[in-house]
Amino acid sequence: MSEPTPEQKWEARYAAAGGYIFGTAPNAFLAANAGLIAPGAKVLSVADGEGRNSVFLAGNGADVHAVEVSPTALSRARKLAAERGVAIAFEQADLLRWSWPEHAYDAVVAIFVQFVPPAERPAFFGRLVRALRPGGLLLLEGYRPEQVANRTGGPSDPAHCYTEAMLREAFAGLEIERLDSYDAVLDEGPGHSGPSALIDLVARAKVRPGT
């Protein structure tokens, strides 16, 4: 039997849930840094899930493009957007096979995108960077390897987790404004609930002279 595709895997997970797996409130790291994204900014929210982050960003005045692979998650995201009265450009796509726009966004938001196989991670990180306009902002949050023992969400394989050294090397071409490792208690729906080993990155695309 062949391995399920990313769409099949995530669709099965979202379809089996009776409600919003990660809740409807925005990710805490994103909410804490939302002031860095100006109203009217064009923002890409990758692996947006059920819309909690894209809806929050749109509610703050951003022009949001949200990409997600699961049809069920997108349906819930559209419902949440309608309830909150915001407009979002939703797109269904497998991000590992998507034709990524380049130099198109003022900000890229990547929250818990640790589904990416380690072998494909460098290329994926490179696409995040190239999607940014000069001066554009990358907001990324993930789990550190210590999270596996917590069993409160995230990957079961530590190879899918991030370390400071990994992110510093991967995003060396950006101006890293903040890179923090810390522990916190998350309350983001049943999918992320409890003590968590987190790592946050805030980085900005360099502005070349004359641009």
N, C-alpha and C positions, 0 to 999 in steps of 0.2 A: 504493500500500500504506500502511495506517495505521501510525502509530507504536505500538510495543509499550507495553502498560500497565506501570506499575511492577512489578506482580506478575510479568508475563511476562519483563521485563528481568532482575530479580533471580533469579527462578526458573531462568532459563537459565544465569546465572552460577554459581549454587550447584550446579545439577544437573550442569554440565560438570566440576566439580571432583571429584577422586578422594577428597578428605578435607576436613578443616577448613581453609577458606581463610585464616582469621585465627588459627589455632591454638586451643588449649583453655585456655591460661593467660589470666588477666584482662588487660585493658589496663593498662599501667604507671601511667598517671596515675590511673586509678580505684583501683588497688591502693594507691598512695601516699596516697590521701585516704580510704581506706575507714574509718579511725578516726573520721571525721566523721559516719558513719551509725551510729546506735545500734542494738543488737540489738532486733528487734521492729518497727523502723521500716517503714512501708509505702513501697515504692520502685517507681517506674515506670522500666523500662529500655526506651528507644525504639529502634526499628530494631536489635533485639537480636541479629540474625544467628543464629549457630549456638550461642549460649548461653554463650559464655565468660564474659561479664560477669554475666549473671543468676545463673548457677550459683555464681560466686564470691560474689556478694552474699548469696544464700540460704545458702551455707555459713558465712557470718559471722553468720547469724541474722536477716537481713532478711526481710520478707514481700514477695515480689517479684511484680510484674505485668510480664511481658515481652511486647512487641508486635513482630511481625515480619511482613513481607509474603510471604516465600517459604516454601511448604510444605516444600521440601527442607531449608532451613535450620532450620525448626522441628522437623523430624524428628530432625535431628542434635542440636539443643538438648535435646529430650526424652531422647534416648539419653544425652547427657552428664549430664543431671540424674539420671537413673536410676543411672548408674554412680557418681555422687558421693553418692547417697542424699539428695537434697534435693528439696523440693516447690516448684514454681513455677507460677503461673497464666499459662500461655502463651496468646496470642491472635494469630490471623492477621488482619491488617488493613493497609490502605494508610493510612499516617499522615496523608497529605494529604487524606484523605476520612473519616477516623475521627471518631466522636463522642467527643471528648476529655472525660474527667471533669474537673471543676473543683474546686479546693481539696480535693483528695483524697489527696495524697501528702506524706509527710515528706521525700522526696527524689526528684528526677528526674535520671536519668543519660542523657546524650546524647553518645555517643562516635562521632565521625566520621559525622555525619548530613548530610554535604554533598551528598547526592543531591537535596536540595530546590532547585527552580529559584529563582534570585535573586528573581523577581517574587513568589514565594510565601513567601519566607523571613521577611518581617516577621510575617505571620500565623502561621507555624509557630512562630517564637520566642515570639509572644504566647501560644500554646497551652501551650508549656512553662511559662511563668510562671504562667498561670492554673491549671495542674494542681497547683501547690504550695499546701499549707496555710500559714497564717501561720507564719513562722519556718522554713519548709521550705527545703531545700538544692538548688541546681542545680549539677551537675557536668557541664561540657561541654568536650570536647576536639575540635579540628579542625586542619586544615592551613592555613597561610598561603599567599599567592600564590606565594612562592618555591618551594613544593613541586612545582609543575608541572615545573620543570626537573630535579628530582631523579629523577622517573620511578620512584619506589619505593612507589607507592600513592597513593590519593586521586584527586581530580578531575583531568581533563585540561584543564579550563577554569578559569583563575584567578578568573573571576567567581563560582565556587562556593566559593572559599576565604574565610577570615575575616581581618580585621585587628583590632588593638586598638581603633581608633576605631569600627569597625562594632559590635563587641560592647559597648563602653562605652555607645554610643547605644542599641542594641537593648535592653539590660538596665538602663537607667537607673532603672527602677522598683524594682530590687532593690538590696540592700546588697552591693556587689562586695567580696568579701574577698580575692580574688586574681585577677589578670589578667596572665599571663606569655606572652611570645613567646620561643622558644628553638629551638635545633637539637639533635637527639638522633638516635641510631641505634636504630631500632626492630627488634625481632625478634618479630613477631606473626604468624607463619605467612607463607606466600608472598604474601599480599595486602598486608602492611605489613612490608617488610623492607629495611632500609638507612637511609642518612642521610635525615632527615626534618625539615621546617620546621613546627614545631608551635606551637599556641596553646592555652592552658588558661584556663578560667574557673571560679572557685568563687564562687558568689553565693547570697544568702539572701533569701527573701521577708520583707518588713518585717512586724513585728508591730504592728498598730494598737492604740492605747490601748483598754482594755476587752475585748480578745480574749484 
